[in-house]
Amino acid sequence: MPSTWLYIGRFQPLHKWHTSIVDKIIQENETCVVLIGISEDEYKNPFDYNTRLHFFTHTYSNCENIFFYPLLDEDSDMAWIEHILSFQEISIAEKINIYGGDLENDSAIQTLQNHLSLFWNKDIHFIEFSRKNIPISGTHIREKISSLGLWSIKDDIPPEVYEYLVWE
């Protein structure tokens, strides 16, 4: 049975730990859906959706099996999950593998796990992807930009993201 792989994140900004997960997904699977979280907190989320979409589409410009969508914060967990289920690649999938970095502490993963009954007709699997090999985070990168400047993150992000940030 073909799988659809789901990866949910804020990607503030897209960095090499994120791309290591997406690279693994697209190498092993038929369809990958990346949901880019949208929040009103501008301090933790300095890059808007269109900028983050640009990061992805330029980094993965040669991939035909990857889809990107905005994922809005909703008033309830049910509405949030219904929004996820509304994306065609998710709605038609029979098997969904959901990637996360830390399954015990990821709020999106916990919400999905707590409401598995909403996925009544789907075979759902949660897959943890350790940060041990690439120990970076968006918070760390944003702090480096703030204190040292853009040049300090060049090795932490894909070249397409760095080029965009430098020329923006």
RAGIKA-V401752 format. One record per residue. N is the residue number from 1. D_LAST is the distance of its C-alpha to the last C-alpha in Angstrom with 2 decimals. Layout:
# RAGIKA-V401752
N;D_LAST, N;D_LAST
This chain:
# RAGIKA-V401752
1;43.14, 2;39.48, 3;36.97, 4;33.79, 5;31.50, 6;29.53, 7;26.71, 8;25.50, 9;22.76, 10;19.91, 11;17.61, 12;15.61, 13;13.89, 14;15.50, 15;17.25, 16;20.10, 17;22.86, 18;21.60, 19;21.31, 20;24.77, 21;26.17, 22;24.61, 23;25.71, 24;29.18, 25;29.36, 26;28.50, 27;30.82, 28;33.72, 29;33.51, 30;33.52, 31;31.10, 32;28.23, 33;26.84, 34;23.79, 35;23.71, 36;20.50, 37;21.80, 38;20.77, 39;21.82, 40;21.84, 41;21.42, 42;17.97, 43;18.73, 44;19.34, 45;16.83, 46;13.53, 47;11.67, 48;13.10, 49;15.07, 50;13.00, 51;10.03, 52;12.88, 53;14.64, 54;11.88, 55;12.14, 56;15.85, 57;16.27, 58;14.45, 59;16.24, 60;19.47, 61;19.29, 62;22.89, 63;24.47, 64;26.66, 65;28.20, 66;25.28, 67;24.42, 68;21.75, 69;22.58, 70;21.70, 71;24.39, 72;25.06, 73;27.07, 74;30.54, 75;33.54, 76;35.61, 77;35.56, 78;37.52, 79;35.00, 80;32.14, 81;34.16, 82;35.24, 83;31.61, 84;31.13, 85;34.35, 86;33.27, 87;30.84, 88;32.91, 89;32.38, 90;33.57, 91;36.34, 92;38.00, 93;37.69, 94;40.93, 95;39.53, 96;36.29, 97;35.07, 98;32.70, 99;30.62, 100;29.95, 101;29.30, 102;32.10, 103;34.45, 104;36.37, 105;33.50, 106;31.00, 107;31.52, 108;30.51, 109;32.98, 110;35.64, 111;35.36, 112;35.78, 113;38.66, 114;40.36, 115;40.38, 116;41.31, 117;44.01, 118;41.41, 119;40.80, 120;44.53, 121;44.38, 122;41.84, 123;42.26, 124;39.60, 125;38.74, 126;36.43, 127;35.07, 128;33.77, 129;31.30, 130;31.68, 131;28.96, 132;31.44, 133;30.09, 134;26.41, 135;26.66, 136;23.13, 137;21.87, 138;18.83, 139;20.46, 140;20.86, 141;17.26, 142;16.02, 143;18.76, 144;17.78, 145;14.20, 146;15.95, 147;18.71, 148;17.60, 149;13.83, 150;11.39, 151;13.78, 152;16.48, 153;15.38, 154;14.90, 155;18.38, 156;18.09, 157;15.51, 158;15.53, 159;13.97, 160;12.06, 161;10.41, 162;9.85, 163;8.41, 164;5.80, 165;5.16, 166;5.70, 167;3.82, 168;0.00
